[in-house]
Amino acid sequence: MTEGVPRRQSTLDEVAELAGVSRSVASRVLNNAPHVSRAKREAVERAVHRLGYVPNPTARALATRQTGAAALVVSGEDPSIFADPFFAQVIVGASAALEDADLHLMLCLAASDRGRRRVEQLLRSKGADGVMLMALREDDPLSRMAEEAEMPVVFGGRPVGLDPRWYVDVDNVGGARLATEHLISAGRTRVATIAGRLDTEVGRARYRGYRDAMLAAGLDPYPPEVGDFTESTGAAAMAALLANHPDLEGVFAANDNMGAGALRTLREAGRPVPGDVAVVGFDDLAVARIADPPLTTVHQPIEALGREMARMLVALIGGQDPTPLILPTRLVTRASA
């Protein structure tokens, strides 16, 4: 070895790699932060000793501000939203990824002005290491808060009117197009849609997919009947479609809850499914499997959505710059279409 040549300092990334943990976990161990398992703490300490790692004082000072928690914030009006099967799967996926990084998950519902003020305080006070935002609507105050936040923010689904730097979404347009094409390929030409809320990007994207498939097939799209992703609004929308278009042959519902509502209305109206009217949903929730008849639907990887959101957030907390991610969808054929 040449004398006088200083030895290269090892890095935090090298410590994390040798210890088999994430960069954020390694940082938390070095700063004696809470909520790190004993096994991971000991693995990091062994790696530090082996590499002769010396923490950077500035980076260490920043790292000591970590809270050990990440927040999942949902913009909604009903506190029971976290019990909805969709959000329950998102929470399962996010929790698993955060646990791997030794971060706790905080759930926040911005259901009122008071709730939004609490979220704004969380963002301003840096009461969490990072935030995941979901279910934003057009002109949602949370969008402005997220833009102004001085902490990592990951969007679950792209918000209306914003082009966020970090988000995880599913191929909503492509999935809706698959659903509509499936109905058309079965010879159904009079196909309508029960759209989700059109002040959300997911509602707009799934309507675009329906419209694109109809136009590509040389068919005229029907004006959408709009629901709010619940069974009851799907049932009401289906009733409106039957009243306005009694010769209807097929329906694409923008989620399984509304698809189940559509099946209920058709059953009560004496319209056989799929003999008279075929129905396709979106999400592939449990309700699609137990519906009568079982609902053909578009599968989206909901648990993976939560997991990838959390992984992206952990990467941001660790100083990385991840790229946005679009998850694929696929058609699941059952008895309804």
Sequence and secondary structure as in RCSB ss.txt:
>XXXX:A:sequence
MTEGVPRRQSTLDEVAELAGVSRSVASRVLNNAPHVSRAKREAVERAVHRLGYVPNPTARALATRQTGAAALVVS
GEDPSIFADPFFAQVIVGASAALEDADLHLMLCLAASDRGRRRVEQLLRSKGADGVMLMALREDDPLSRMAEEAE
MPVVFGGRPVGLDPRWYVDVDNVGGARLATEHLISAGRTRVATIAGRLDTEVGRARYRGYRDAMLAAGLDPYPPE
VGDFTESTGAAAMAALLANHPDLEGVFAANDNMGAGALRTLREAGRPVPGDVAVVGFDDLAVARIADPPLTTVHQ
PIEALGREMARMLVALIGGQDPTPLILPTRLVTRASA
>XXXX:A:secstr
  TT       HHHHHHHHTS HHHHHHHHTT SS  HHHHHHHHHHHHHHT    HHHHHHHTT  SEEEEEE 
 S GGGGGSHHHHHHHHHHHHHHHHTT EEEEEE  SHHHHHHHHHHHHHT SSEEEEES  TT HHHHHHHH S
S EEEES  TT   SSEEEE HHHHHHHHHHHHHHTT  SEEEEE  TTSHHHHHHHHHHHHHHHHTT      E
E  SSHHHHHHHHHHHHHH TT  EEEESSHHHHHHHHHHHHHTT  TTTT EEE SB  HHHHHSSS  BEEE 
 HHHHHHHHHHHHHHHHTT     EEE  EEE  TT 
